[in-house]
Amino acid sequence: MGLGVAAAGAEGPAAAVLLVVGETVLLPLGVHVANHSRGNYGLGLLTSAGVAALGLFLAYQFGDDETAKQVAYISASAVVQLVAVVYVERKTADNLAASAW
């Protein structure tokens, strides 16, 4: 469990919501800062939220009420989320650099 969630005293579904929201907002921020703020944070945030929503949908639609399957879908969506946000950040940085010339 994440340190922030443990500090907040959240358990069960509330903890899961806090973790997903925190990841959705902070992951694109970390990628944006690591890229020296050259990309588009807003677009990265939208991408992150879309992938997180898709992951949650898949987890609860096809998870068959089995926690292990739901965790697998959510974990896989976190990896896809990272790859998608890095891709968007790099592409928008390239587009901004090309338009500056």
Biopython code that builds the backbone (N, CA, C, O; Angstrom):
import numpy as np
from Bio.PDB.StructureBuilder import StructureBuilder

atoms = [
    (1, "MET", "N", (0.858, -1.179, 0.000)),
    (1, "MET", "CA", (0.000, 0.000, 0.000)),
    (1, "MET", "C", (0.893, 1.227, 0.000)),
    (1, "MET", "O", (1.918, 1.250, 0.681)),
    (2, "GLY", "N", (0.514, 2.242, -0.755)),
    (2, "GLY", "CA", (1.299, 3.462, -0.850)),
    (2, "GLY", "C", (1.359, 4.197, 0.472)),
    (2, "GLY", "O", (0.450, 4.102, 1.297)),
    (3, "LEU", "N", (2.445, 4.933, 0.663)),
    (3, "LEU", "CA", (2.653, 5.660, 1.906)),
    (3, "LEU", "C", (1.556, 6.686, 2.150)),
    (3, "LEU", "O", (1.087, 6.834, 3.279)),
    (4, "GLY", "N", (1.139, 7.400, 1.098)),
    (4, "GLY", "CA", (0.086, 8.401, 1.248)),
    (4, "GLY", "C", (-1.241, 7.785, 1.635)),
    (4, "GLY", "O", (-1.990, 8.365, 2.421)),
    (5, "VAL", "N", (-1.539, 6.622, 1.093)),
    (5, "VAL", "CA", (-2.790, 5.939, 1.413)),
    (5, "VAL", "C", (-2.749, 5.434, 2.846)),
    (5, "VAL", "O", (-3.739, 5.524, 3.571)),
    (6, "ALA", "N", (-1.589, 4.895, 3.257)),
    (6, "ALA", "CA", (-1.457, 4.422, 4.631)),
    (6, "ALA", "C", (-1.566, 5.581, 5.609)),
    (6, "ALA", "O", (-2.173, 5.447, 6.672)),
    (7, "ALA", "N", (-0.982, 6.711, 5.254)),
    (7, "ALA", "CA", (-1.048, 7.889, 6.127)),
    (7, "ALA", "C", (-2.471, 8.420, 6.219)),
    (7, "ALA", "O", (-2.871, 8.945, 7.258)),
    (8, "ALA", "N", (-3.238, 8.288, 5.140)),
    (8, "ALA", "CA", (-4.616, 8.762, 5.138)),
    (8, "ALA", "C", (-5.538, 7.810, 5.894)),
    (8, "ALA", "O", (-6.678, 8.164, 6.195)),
    (9, "GLY", "N", (-5.059, 6.612, 6.202)),
    (9, "GLY", "CA", (-5.864, 5.642, 6.923)),
    (9, "GLY", "C", (-6.924, 4.986, 6.066)),
    (9, "GLY", "O", (-7.892, 4.447, 6.602)),
    (10, "ALA", "N", (-6.775, 5.013, 4.765)),
    (10, "ALA", "CA", (-7.778, 4.436, 3.872)),
    (10, "ALA", "C", (-7.587, 2.931, 3.767)),
    (10, "ALA", "O", (-6.464, 2.427, 3.794)),
    (11, "GLU", "N", (-8.700, 2.227, 3.646)),
    (11, "GLU", "CA", (-8.670, 0.783, 3.479)),
    (11, "GLU", "C", (-9.710, 0.380, 2.431)),
    (11, "GLU", "O", (-10.657, 1.117, 2.156)),
    (12, "GLY", "N", (-9.514, -0.792, 1.860)),
    (12, "GLY", "CA", (-10.483, -1.351, 0.923)),
    (12, "GLY", "C", (-10.627, -0.545, -0.349)),
    (12, "GLY", "O", (-9.634, -0.092, -0.918)),
    (13, "PRO", "N", (-11.875, -0.362, -0.806)),
    (13, "PRO", "CA", (-12.105, 0.360, -2.064)),
    (13, "PRO", "C", (-11.614, 1.809, -2.028)),
    (13, "PRO", "O", (-11.184, 2.342, -3.051)),
    (14, "ALA", "N", (-11.674, 2.440, -0.871)),
    (14, "ALA", "CA", (-11.199, 3.826, -0.772)),
    (14, "ALA", "C", (-9.699, 3.893, -1.041)),
    (14, "ALA", "O", (-9.224, 4.830, -1.683)),
    (15, "ALA", "N", (-8.961, 2.914, -0.559)),
    (15, "ALA", "CA", (-7.516, 2.869, -0.805)),
    (15, "ALA", "C", (-7.235, 2.672, -2.294)),
    (15, "ALA", "O", (-6.331, 3.298, -2.849)),
    (16, "ALA", "N", (-8.011, 1.802, -2.935)),
    (16, "ALA", "CA", (-7.823, 1.557, -4.366)),
    (16, "ALA", "C", (-8.098, 2.820, -5.170)),
    (16, "ALA", "O", (-7.366, 3.133, -6.109)),
    (17, "VAL", "N", (-9.139, 3.540, -4.809)),
    (17, "VAL", "CA", (-9.469, 4.785, -5.518)),
    (17, "VAL", "C", (-8.355, 5.810, -5.331)),
    (17, "VAL", "O", (-7.953, 6.468, -6.290)),
    (18, "LEU", "N", (-7.857, 5.949, -4.110)),
    (18, "LEU", "CA", (-6.771, 6.901, -3.857)),
    (18, "LEU", "C", (-5.517, 6.537, -4.649)),
    (18, "LEU", "O", (-4.842, 7.414, -5.187)),
    (19, "LEU", "N", (-5.212, 5.255, -4.719)),
    (19, "LEU", "CA", (-4.032, 4.833, -5.473)),
    (19, "LEU", "C", (-4.186, 5.113, -6.962)),
    (19, "LEU", "O", (-3.253, 5.601, -7.600)),
    (20, "VAL", "N", (-5.343, 4.813, -7.517)),
    (20, "VAL", "CA", (-5.557, 5.035, -8.954)),
    (20, "VAL", "C", (-5.551, 6.525, -9.277)),
    (20, "VAL", "O", (-4.955, 6.936, -10.272)),
    (21, "VAL", "N", (-6.203, 7.336, -8.455)),
    (21, "VAL", "CA", (-6.230, 8.784, -8.705)),
    (21, "VAL", "C", (-4.830, 9.365, -8.567)),
    (21, "VAL", "O", (-4.409, 10.180, -9.387)),
    (22, "GLY", "N", (-4.109, 8.947, -7.530)),
    (22, "GLY", "CA", (-2.743, 9.439, -7.348)),
    (22, "GLY", "C", (-1.839, 9.074, -8.508)),
    (22, "GLY", "O", (-1.056, 9.900, -8.978)),
    (23, "GLU", "N", (-1.946, 7.839, -8.967)),
    (23, "GLU", "CA", (-1.140, 7.402, -10.097)),
    (23, "GLU", "C", (-1.524, 8.145, -11.367)),
    (23, "GLU", "O", (-0.656, 8.536, -12.147)),
    (24, "THR", "N", (-2.808, 8.340, -11.574)),
    (24, "THR", "CA", (-3.291, 9.002, -12.780)),
    (24, "THR", "C", (-2.785, 10.438, -12.869)),
    (24, "THR", "O", (-2.460, 10.911, -13.958)),
    (25, "VAL", "N", (-2.716, 11.129, -11.750)),
    (25, "VAL", "CA", (-2.292, 12.534, -11.742)),
    (25, "VAL", "C", (-0.776, 12.665, -11.666)),
    (25, "VAL", "O", (-0.192, 13.490, -12.368)),
    (26, "LEU", "N", (-0.131, 11.862, -10.821)),
    (26, "LEU", "CA", (1.295, 12.048, -10.570)),
    (26, "LEU", "C", (2.198, 11.390, -11.611)),
    (26, "LEU", "O", (3.312, 11.863, -11.836)),
    (27, "LEU", "N", (1.753, 10.330, -12.241)),
    (27, "LEU", "CA", (2.578, 9.685, -13.255)),
    (27, "LEU", "C", (2.901, 10.632, -14.419)),
    (27, "LEU", "O", (4.072, 10.763, -14.775)),
    (28, "PRO", "N", (1.912, 11.292, -15.020)),
    (28, "PRO", "CA", (2.260, 12.217, -16.107)),
    (28, "PRO", "C", (3.064, 13.422, -15.616)),
    (28, "PRO", "O", (3.861, 13.983, -16.368)),
    (29, "LEU", "N", (2.857, 13.820, -14.364)),
    (29, "LEU", "CA", (3.645, 14.924, -13.825)),
    (29, "LEU", "C", (5.114, 14.530, -13.712)),
    (29, "LEU", "O", (5.998, 15.310, -14.067)),
    (30, "GLY", "N", (5.374, 13.318, -13.217)),
    (30, "GLY", "CA", (6.750, 12.835, -13.118)),
    (30, "GLY", "C", (7.410, 12.707, -14.477)),
    (30, "GLY", "O", (8.577, 13.063, -14.638)),
    (31, "VAL", "N", (6.675, 12.202, -15.454)),
    (31, "VAL", "CA", (7.216, 12.073, -16.809)),
    (31, "VAL", "C", (7.493, 13.450, -17.396)),
    (31, "VAL", "O", (8.514, 13.651, -18.053)),
    (32, "HIS", "N", (6.591, 14.397, -17.164)),
    (32, "HIS", "CA", (6.752, 15.752, -17.689)),
    (32, "HIS", "C", (7.981, 16.428, -17.079)),
    (32, "HIS", "O", (8.759, 17.061, -17.793)),
    (33, "VAL", "N", (8.154, 16.297, -15.786)),
    (33, "VAL", "CA", (9.319, 16.897, -15.113)),
    (33, "VAL", "C", (10.603, 16.206, -15.565)),
    (33, "VAL", "O", (11.613, 16.872, -15.791)),
    (34, "ALA", "N", (10.577, 14.885, -15.699)),
    (34, "ALA", "CA", (11.762, 14.151, -16.156)),
    (34, "ALA", "C", (12.158, 14.541, -17.574)),
    (34, "ALA", "O", (13.329, 14.444, -17.941)),
    (35, "ASN", "N", (11.196, 14.979, -18.365)),
    (35, "ASN", "CA", (11.462, 15.420, -19.737)),
    (35, "ASN", "C", (11.761, 16.914, -19.782)),
    (35, "ASN", "O", (11.703, 17.524, -20.849)),
    (36, "HIS", "N", (12.078, 17.506, -18.639)),
    (36, "HIS", "CA", (12.420, 18.929, -18.517)),
    (36, "HIS", "C", (11.299, 19.835, -19.020)),
    (36, "HIS", "O", (11.554, 20.886, -19.608)),
    (37, "SER", "N", (10.064, 19.421, -18.783)),
    (37, "SER", "CA", (8.862, 20.201, -19.112)),
    (37, "SER", "C", (8.786, 20.586, -20.582)),
    (37, "SER", "O", (8.295, 21.662, -20.923)),
    (38, "ARG", "N", (9.268, 19.711, -21.445)),
    (38, "ARG", "CA", (9.258, 20.019, -22.876)),
    (38, "ARG", "C", (8.002, 19.553, -23.584)),
    (38, "ARG", "O", (7.742, 19.979, -24.709)),
    (39, "GLY", "N", (7.222, 18.697, -22.963)),
    (39, "GLY", "CA", (6.021, 18.174, -23.613)),
    (39, "GLY", "C", (4.775, 18.893, -23.138)),
    (39, "GLY", "O", (4.833, 20.046, -22.710)),
    (40, "ASN", "N", (3.651, 18.204, -23.219)),
    (40, "ASN", "CA", (2.363, 18.776, -22.851)),
    (40, "ASN", "C", (1.785, 17.978, -21.685)),
    (40, "ASN", "O", (1.303, 16.862, -21.875)),
    (41, "TYR", "N", (1.831, 18.551, -20.471)),
    (41, "TYR", "CA", (1.348, 17.847, -19.283)),
    (41, "TYR", "C", (-0.151, 17.561, -19.374)),
    (41, "TYR", "O", (-0.597, 16.477, -18.997)),
    (42, "GLY", "N", (-0.920, 18.508, -19.864)),
    (42, "GLY", "CA", (-2.374, 18.328, -19.958)),
    (42, "GLY", "C", (-2.752, 17.145, -20.827)),
    (42, "GLY", "O", (-3.635, 16.365, -20.469)),
    (43, "LEU", "N", (-2.095, 17.008, -21.959)),
    (43, "LEU", "CA", (-2.373, 15.882, -22.841)),
    (43, "LEU", "C", (-1.927, 14.571, -22.203)),
    (43, "LEU", "O", (-2.585, 13.543, -22.361)),
    (44, "GLY", "N", (-0.813, 14.609, -21.486)),
    (44, "GLY", "CA", (-0.357, 13.424, -20.761)),
    (44, "GLY", "C", (-1.336, 13.021, -19.670)),
    (44, "GLY", "O", (-1.572, 11.834, -19.443)),
    (45, "LEU", "N", (-1.907, 14.022, -18.992)),
    (45, "LEU", "CA", (-2.895, 13.757, -17.944)),
    (45, "LEU", "C", (-4.154, 13.126, -18.533)),
    (45, "LEU", "O", (-4.705, 12.185, -17.962)),
    (46, "LEU", "N", (-4.607, 13.642, -19.668)),
    (46, "LEU", "CA", (-5.777, 13.053, -20.337)),
    (46, "LEU", "C", (-5.501, 11.616, -20.781)),
    (46, "LEU", "O", (-6.361, 10.745, -20.650)),
    (47, "THR", "N", (-4.317, 11.376, -21.297)),
    (47, "THR", "CA", (-3.937, 10.024, -21.708)),
    (47, "THR", "C", (-3.919, 9.090, -20.506)),
    (47, "THR", "O", (-4.438, 7.975, -20.563)),
    (48, "SER", "N", (-3.317, 9.555, -19.424)),
    (48, "SER", "CA", (-3.239, 8.759, -18.208)),
    (48, "SER", "C", (-4.621, 8.435, -17.663)),
    (48, "SER", "O", (-4.880, 7.304, -17.252)),
    (49, "ALA", "N", (-5.504, 9.415, -17.659)),
    (49, "ALA", "CA", (-6.865, 9.201, -17.158)),
    (49, "ALA", "C", (-7.626, 8.226, -18.053)),
    (49, "ALA", "O", (-8.371, 7.381, -17.557)),
    (50, "GLY", "N", (-7.444, 8.338, -19.352)),
    (50, "GLY", "CA", (-8.119, 7.429, -20.279)),
    (50, "GLY", "C", (-7.671, 5.988, -20.111)),
    (50, "GLY", "O", (-8.496, 5.074, -20.101)),
    (51, "VAL", "N", (-6.376, 5.784, -19.979)),
    (51, "VAL", "CA", (-5.858, 4.421, -19.801)),
    (51, "VAL", "C", (-6.294, 3.867, -18.442)),
    (51, "VAL", "O", (-6.645, 2.692, -18.336)),
    (52, "ALA", "N", (-6.272, 4.710, -17.405)),
    (52, "ALA", "CA", (-6.716, 4.258, -16.081)),
    (52, "ALA", "C", (-8.195, 3.874, -16.104)),
    (52, "ALA", "O", (-8.584, 2.866, -15.514)),
    (53, "ALA", "N", (-9.012, 4.668, -16.779)),
    (53, "ALA", "CA", (-10.439, 4.361, -16.878)),
    (53, "ALA", "C", (-10.659, 3.057, -17.636)),
    (53, "ALA", "O", (-11.498, 2.244, -17.249)),
    (54, "LEU", "N", (-9.914, 2.860, -18.706)),
    (54, "LEU", "CA", (-10.022, 1.617, -19.463)),
    (54, "LEU", "C", (-9.599, 0.422, -18.611)),
    (54, "LEU", "O", (-10.245, -0.625, -18.642)),
    (55, "GLY", "N", (-8.519, 0.580, -17.853)),
    (55, "GLY", "CA", (-8.051, -0.498, -16.978)),
    (55, "GLY", "C", (-9.067, -0.847, -15.909)),
    (55, "GLY", "O", (-9.298, -2.024, -15.629)),
    (56, "LEU", "N", (-9.680, 0.170, -15.307)),
    (56, "LEU", "CA", (-10.708, -0.088, -14.295)),
    (56, "LEU", "C", (-11.933, -0.755, -14.908)),
    (56, "LEU", "O", (-12.513, -1.665, -14.316)),
    (57, "PHE", "N", (-12.323, -0.300, -16.089)),
    (57, "PHE", "CA", (-13.451, -0.911, -16.783)),
    (57, "PHE", "C", (-13.186, -2.391, -17.041)),
    (57, "PHE", "O", (-14.030, -3.241, -16.756)),
    (58, "LEU", "N", (-12.006, -2.691, -17.582)),
    (58, "LEU", "CA", (-11.666, -4.075, -17.873)),
    (58, "LEU", "C", (-11.598, -4.917, -16.601)),
    (58, "LEU", "O", (-12.027, -6.071, -16.585)),
    (59, "ALA", "N", (-11.055, -4.326, -15.536)),
    (59, "ALA", "CA", (-10.924, -5.067, -14.283)),
    (59, "ALA", "C", (-12.278, -5.463, -13.723)),
    (59, "ALA", "O", (-12.454, -6.589, -13.258)),
    (60, "TYR", "N", (-13.220, -4.560, -13.763)),
    (60, "TYR", "CA", (-14.519, -4.859, -13.177)),
    (60, "TYR", "C", (-15.494, -5.515, -14.151)),
    (60, "TYR", "O", (-16.472, -6.132, -13.729)),
    (61, "GLN", "N", (-15.235, -5.386, -15.443)),
    (61, "GLN", "CA", (-16.100, -6.028, -16.433)),
    (61, "GLN", "C", (-15.722, -7.496, -16.634)),
    (61, "GLN", "O", (-16.588, -8.365, -16.737)),
    (62, "PHE", "N", (-14.408, -7.755, -16.688)),
    (62, "PHE", "CA", (-13.935, -9.096, -17.009)),
    (62, "PHE", "C", (-13.196, -9.761, -15.858)),
    (62, "PHE", "O", (-12.652, -10.852, -16.029)),
    (63, "GLY", "N", (-13.164, -9.128, -14.687)),
    (63, "GLY", "CA", (-12.444, -9.679, -13.544)),
    (63, "GLY", "C", (-13.182, -10.795, -12.844)),
    (63, "GLY", "O", (-12.604, -11.453, -11.979)),
    (64, "ASP", "N", (-14.435, -11.036, -13.180)),
    (64, "ASP", "CA", (-15.230, -12.117, -12.595)),
    (64, "ASP", "C", (-15.251, -12.083, -11.073)),
    (64, "ASP", "O", (-15.299, -13.133, -10.432)),
    (65, "ASP", "N", (-15.216, -10.911, -10.499)),
    (65, "ASP", "CA", (-15.222, -10.731, -9.045)),
    (65, "ASP", "C", (-14.093, -11.485, -8.344)),
    (65, "ASP", "O", (-14.203, -11.808, -7.161)),
    (66, "GLU", "N", (-13.029, -11.759, -9.055)),
    (66, "GLU", "CA", (-11.852, -12.385, -8.455)),
    (66, "GLU", "C", (-10.798, -11.305, -8.300)),
    (66, "GLU", "O", (-10.395, -10.661, -9.269)),
    (67, "THR", "N", (-10.366, -11.121, -7.083)),
    (67, "THR", "CA", (-9.413, -10.052, -6.794)),
    (67, "THR", "C", (-8.129, -10.214, -7.593)),
    (67, "THR", "O", (-7.569, -9.222, -8.059)),
    (68, "ALA", "N", (-7.656, -11.430, -7.759)),
    (68, "ALA", "CA", (-6.405, -11.661, -8.485)),
    (68, "ALA", "C", (-6.512, -11.195, -9.938)),
    (68, "ALA", "O", (-5.584, -10.578, -10.462)),
    (69, "LYS", "N", (-7.638, -11.489, -10.588)),
    (69, "LYS", "CA", (-7.825, -11.047, -11.975)),
    (69, "LYS", "C", (-7.932, -9.528, -12.047)),
    (69, "LYS", "O", (-7.369, -8.907, -12.949)),
    (70, "GLN", "N", (-8.643, -8.936, -11.115)),
    (70, "GLN", "CA", (-8.789, -7.480, -11.114)),
    (70, "GLN", "C", (-7.450, -6.801, -10.889)),
    (70, "GLN", "O", (-7.143, -5.807, -11.547)),
    (71, "VAL", "N", (-6.649, -7.323, -9.970)),
    (71, "VAL", "CA", (-5.319, -6.762, -9.726)),
    (71, "VAL", "C", (-4.451, -6.911, -10.972)),
    (71, "VAL", "O", (-3.675, -6.011, -11.295)),
    (72, "ALA", "N", (-4.574, -8.032, -11.670)),
    (72, "ALA", "CA", (-3.792, -8.234, -12.891)),
    (72, "ALA", "C", (-4.156, -7.206, -13.956)),
    (72, "ALA", "O", (-3.273, -6.649, -14.609)),
    (73, "TYR", "N", (-5.456, -6.951, -14.137)),
    (73, "TYR", "CA", (-5.877, -5.943, -15.124)),
    (73, "TYR", "C", (-5.388, -4.551, -14.729)),
    (73, "TYR", "O", (-4.901, -3.802, -15.575)),
    (74, "ILE", "N", (-5.513, -4.206, -13.463)),
    (74, "ILE", "CA", (-5.105, -2.874, -13.015)),
    (74, "ILE", "C", (-3.588, -2.725, -13.102)),
    (74, "ILE", "O", (-3.096, -1.659, -13.474)),
    (75, "SER", "N", (-2.841, -3.773, -12.767)),
    (75, "SER", "CA", (-1.378, -3.725, -12.862)),
    (75, "SER", "C", (-0.935, -3.587, -14.317)),
    (75, "SER", "O", (-0.027, -2.816, -14.628)),
    (76, "ALA", "N", (-1.581, -4.338, -15.201)),
    (76, "ALA", "CA", (-1.239, -4.227, -16.621)),
    (76, "ALA", "C", (-1.572, -2.838, -17.152)),
    (76, "ALA", "O", (-0.836, -2.292, -17.974)),
    (77, "SER", "N", (-2.673, -2.268, -16.688)),
    (77, "SER", "CA", (-3.032, -0.931, -17.164)),
    (77, "SER", "C", (-2.036, 0.109, -16.670)),
    (77, "SER", "O", (-1.824, 1.122, -17.337)),
    (78, "ALA", "N", (-1.420, -0.123, -15.508)),
    (78, "ALA", "CA", (-0.413, 0.818, -15.007)),
    (78, "ALA", "C", (0.813, 0.836, -15.920)),
    (78, "ALA", "O", (1.398, 1.891, -16.165)),
    (79, "VAL", "N", (1.192, -0.328, -16.415)),
    (79, "VAL", "CA", (2.335, -0.403, -17.337)),
    (79, "VAL", "C", (1.983, 0.276, -18.655)),
    (79, "VAL", "O", (2.783, 1.040, -19.195)),
    (80, "VAL", "N", (0.794, -0.001, -19.170)),
    (80, "VAL", "CA", (0.346, 0.635, -20.423)),
    (80, "VAL", "C", (0.246, 2.146, -20.221)),
    (80, "VAL", "O", (0.576, 2.924, -21.116)),
    (81, "GLN", "N", (-0.208, 2.545, -19.050)),
    (81, "GLN", "CA", (-0.329, 3.964, -18.727)),
    (81, "GLN", "C", (1.041, 4.650, -18.803)),
    (81, "GLN", "O", (1.164, 5.731, -19.380)),
    (82, "LEU", "N", (2.051, 4.032, -18.230)),
    (82, "LEU", "CA", (3.400, 4.609, -18.259)),
    (82, "LEU", "C", (3.910, 4.728, -19.686)),
    (82, "LEU", "O", (4.427, 5.775, -20.075)),
    (83, "VAL", "N", (3.769, 3.672, -20.461)),
    (83, "VAL", "CA", (4.247, 3.687, -21.845)),
    (83, "VAL", "C", (3.502, 4.748, -22.659)),
    (83, "VAL", "O", (4.121, 5.481, -23.430)),
    (84, "ALA", "N", (2.194, 4.833, -22.496)),
    (84, "ALA", "CA", (1.396, 5.801, -23.253)),
    (84, "ALA", "C", (1.749, 7.232, -22.880)),
    (84, "ALA", "O", (1.847, 8.093, -23.754)),
    (85, "VAL", "N", (1.941, 7.495, -21.597)),
    (85, "VAL", "CA", (2.261, 8.857, -21.158)),
    (85, "VAL", "C", (3.652, 9.262, -21.643)),
    (85, "VAL", "O", (3.847, 10.398, -22.076)),
    (86, "VAL", "N", (4.608, 8.360, -21.578)),
    (86, "VAL", "CA", (5.955, 8.672, -22.090)),
    (86, "VAL", "C", (5.888, 8.949, -23.584)),
    (86, "VAL", "O", (6.522, 9.887, -24.068)),
    (87, "TYR", "N", (5.129, 8.146, -24.319)),
    (87, "TYR", "CA", (4.995, 8.348, -25.763)),
    (87, "TYR", "C", (4.388, 9.719, -26.070)),
    (87, "TYR", "O", (4.900, 10.447, -26.920)),
    (88, "VAL", "N", (3.308, 10.069, -25.386)),
    (88, "VAL", "CA", (2.648, 11.355, -25.623)),
    (88, "VAL", "C", (3.586, 12.509, -25.257)),
    (88, "VAL", "O", (3.678, 13.496, -25.986)),
    (89, "GLU", "N", (4.266, 12.378, -24.144)),
    (89, "GLU", "CA", (5.193, 13.434, -23.716)),
    (89, "GLU", "C", (6.302, 13.642, -24.745)),
    (89, "GLU", "O", (6.635, 14.778, -25.082)),
    (90, "ARG", "N", (6.869, 12.553, -25.238)),
    (90, "ARG", "CA", (7.953, 12.664, -26.220)),
    (90, "ARG", "C", (7.443, 13.229, -27.548)),
    (90, "ARG", "O", (8.104, 14.069, -28.158)),
    (91, "LYS", "N", (6.263, 12.767, -27.999)),
    (91, "LYS", "CA", (5.723, 13.266, -29.268)),
    (91, "LYS", "C", (5.375, 14.748, -29.191)),
    (91, "LYS", "O", (5.664, 15.500, -30.122)),
    (92, "THR", "N", (4.756, 15.174, -28.086)),
    (92, "THR", "CA", (4.404, 16.582, -27.985)),
    (92, "THR", "C", (5.656, 17.441, -27.833)),
    (92, "THR", "O", (5.678, 18.579, -28.302)),
    (93, "ALA", "N", (6.696, 16.919, -27.186)),
    (93, "ALA", "CA", (7.959, 17.657, -27.084)),
    (93, "ALA", "C", (8.583, 17.818, -28.460)),
    (93, "ALA", "O", (9.096, 18.885, -28.797)),
    (94, "ASP", "N", (8.537, 16.748, -29.258)),
    (94, "ASP", "CA", (9.086, 16.816, -30.624)),
    (94, "ASP", "C", (8.295, 17.810, -31.470)),
    (94, "ASP", "O", (8.881, 18.583, -32.229)),
    (95, "ASN", "N", (6.972, 17.795, -31.344)),
    (95, "ASN", "CA", (6.131, 18.704, -32.131)),
    (95, "ASN", "C", (6.358, 20.151, -31.711)),
    (95, "ASN", "O", (6.401, 21.042, -32.559)),
    (96, "LEU", "N", (6.501, 20.394, -30.412)),
    (96, "LEU", "CA", (6.754, 21.766, -29.941)),
    (96, "LEU", "C", (8.126, 22.248, -30.404)),
    (96, "LEU", "O", (8.286, 23.413, -30.770)),
    (97, "ALA", "N", (9.115, 21.357, -30.388)),
    (97, "ALA", "CA", (10.457, 21.740, -30.837)),
    (97, "ALA", "C", (10.465, 22.028, -32.336)),
    (97, "ALA", "O", (11.144, 22.953, -32.782)),
    (98, "ALA", "N", (9.722, 21.249, -33.115)),
    (98, "ALA", "CA", (9.678, 21.454, -34.567)),
    (98, "ALA", "C", (8.952, 22.743, -34.916)),
    (98, "ALA", "O", (9.305, 23.412, -35.887)),
    (99, "SER", "N", (7.930, 23.100, -34.124)),
    (99, "SER", "CA", (7.199, 24.330, -34.429)),
    (99, "SER", "C", (7.949, 25.571, -33.978)),
    (99, "SER", "O", (7.619, 26.678, -34.404)),
    (100, "ALA", "N", (8.953, 25.408, -33.122)),
    (100, "ALA", "CA", (9.727, 26.565, -32.647)),
    (100, "ALA", "C", (10.673, 27.074, -33.733)),
    (100, "ALA", "O", (11.099, 28.228, -33.692)),
    (101, "TRP", "N", (10.998, 26.234, -34.689)),
    (101, "TRP", "CA", (11.899, 26.650, -35.761)),
    (101, "TRP", "C", (11.090, 27.343, -36.777)),
    (101, "TRP", "O", (11.625, 27.793, -37.790)),
]
sb = StructureBuilder()
sb.init_structure("model")
sb.init_model(0)
sb.init_chain("A")
sb.init_seg("    ")
for serial, (resi, resn, name, xyz) in enumerate(atoms, 1):
    if name == "N":
        sb.init_residue(resn, " ", resi, " ")
    sb.init_atom(name, np.array(xyz, "f"), 0.0, 1.0, " ", f" {name:<3s}", serial, name[0])
structure = sb.get_structure()
